[in-house]
Amino acid sequence: MTNFNVKVKSLIKEYQEFKPAKPNDLVTENQSDLYKLERIEEDRLFNEYQNFVKIIEKINNELN
């Protein structure tokens, strides 16, 4: 196998093994805490999304 094939194969494996985090349940008594928890959860999910996009970008860069 060429180096290109090995790289692409490993990147595709990384893509297939990526398991995005599921949203957490937000339970709180105070409304102000809920807003804070929502923001933290949104940031966490956005970071997961960015990690997923990075893997796809690596594959795309390797193919171009």
FITIBA-874273 format. One record per residue: residue in three letters; x, y, z of N, C-alpha, C in turn. Coordinates in steps of 0.05 Angstrom, whole numbers, padded with zeros to 5 digits, always signed. Each point is the difference from the previous one (the first is absolute). Layout:
BEGIN
ALAXYZXYZXYZ/...
***
This chain:
BEGIN
MET+00017-00024+00000-00017+00024+00000+00018+00025+00000/THR-00010+00020-00014+00015+00025+00000-00005+00015+00025/ASN+00016+00020+00006-00003+00017+00023-00027+00014-00001/PHE-00008+00009-00024-00026+00013-00004-00023-00019+00009/ASN+00001-00024-00009-00021-00019+00007-00001-00005+00030/VAL+00023-00002+00012+00001-00005+00029-00012+00024+00015/LYS+00007+00024-00009-00011+00024+00013-00030+00002-00003/VAL-00010-00004-00024-00028+00002-00005-00015-00022+00016/LYS+00011-00023+00000-00013-00022+00014-00002+00006+00030/SER+00022+00011+00011-00001+00006+00029-00019+00023+00006/LEU-00001+00020-00018-00019+00022+00004-00029-00009-00001/ILE-00006-00018-00019-00027-00010-00002-00007-00017+00024/LYS+00019-00015+00010-00004-00015+00025-00006+00018+00023/GLU+00015+00022+00002-00005+00020+00021-00028+00012-00003/TYR-00008+00005-00024-00027+00011-00006-00021-00020+00010/GLN+00003-00025-00007-00019-00021+00007-00002-00005+00030/GLU+00022+00003+00013+00001-00005+00029-00009+00024+00017/PHE-00003+00023-00013-00008+00024+00015-00028-00004+00011/LYS-00003+00003+00026-00026-00002+00013-00007+00027+00012/PRO-00017+00015-00013-00008+00026+00012-00014-00004+00026/ALA+00004+00019+00018-00013-00001+00026-00029+00006-00003/LYS-00016-00013+00016-00029+00004+00000-00005+00024+00019/PRO-00022+00015-00006-00007+00022+00018-00006-00011+00028/ASN+00009+00015+00020-00006-00007+00028-00027+00011+00008/ASP-00013-00013+00018-00025+00011+00011+00007+00023+00019/LEU-00015+00021-00002+00005+00023+00017-00022+00002+00021/VAL+00008-00005+00025-00020+00000+00022+00011+00019+00021/THR-00017+00020+00007+00008+00019+00020-00026+00013+00012/GLU+00003+00011+00024-00022+00013+00013-00002+00030-00009/ASN+00023+00012-00005+00000+00029-00006+00002+00005-00030/GLN-00015+00019-00009-00001+00008-00028+00028+00011-00008/SER+00013+00015+00017+00026+00011-00007+00021-00022-00004/ASP-00002-00021+00017+00018-00023-00004-00005-00014-00026/LEU-00026-00001-00008-00007-00013-00025+00014+00014-00024/TYR-00001+00026+00000+00013+00015-00022+00030-00006-00001/LYS+00012-00001+00024+00029-00006+00001+00005-00028-00010/LEU-00016-00019+00008+00004-00028-00008-00005-00003-00030/GLU-00020+00015-00011-00005-00001-00029+00024+00010-00015/ARG+00012+00021+00009+00024+00011-00013+00023-00019+00000/ILE+00005-00012+00023+00022-00020+00002-00005-00023-00018/GLU-00025-00009-00001-00007-00023-00017+00003+00007-00030/GLU-00009+00024-00007+00003+00009-00028+00030+00002-00008/ASP+00016+00010+00018+00029+00001-00006+00012-00028-00003/ARG-00008-00018+00017+00010-00027-00001-00007-00014-00027/LEU-00026+00003-00007-00009-00012-00025+00013+00013-00025/PHE+00004+00027+00002+00013+00013-00022+00029-00009-00004/ASN+00014-00005+00023+00027-00010-00001+00001-00028-00012/GLU-00020-00016+00006-00002-00027-00012-00004+00002-00030/TYR-00017+00019-00008-00005+00004-00028+00026+00009-00015/GLN+00015+00018+00013+00025+00009-00012+00020-00023-00003/ASN+00001-00017+00020+00018-00023-00002-00008-00018-00024/PHE-00026-00004-00004-00009-00016-00022+00007+00013-00026/VAL-00004+00026-00003+00006+00014-00024+00030-00001-00006/LYS+00017+00001+00021+00029-00002-00004+00008-00026-00013/ILE-00013-00022+00008+00006-00026-00012-00007+00001-00029/ILE-00023+00010-00007-00009+00001-00028+00019+00018-00016/GLU+00009+00023+00011+00018+00017-00014+00027-00014-00005/LYS+00009-00015+00019+00025-00015-00004-00002-00020-00023/ILE-00023-00013-00001-00004-00019-00023-00001+00015-00026/ASN-00015+00022+00000-00002+00017-00024+00027+00010-00009/ASN+00016+00010+00018+00027+00010-00007+00018-00022-00011/GLU-00003-00024+00011+00017-00022-00009-00009-00008-00029/LEU-00025+00002-00005-00010-00008-00027+00006+00021-00021/ASN+00004+00024+00008+00005+00022-00020+00029+00003-00006/
***
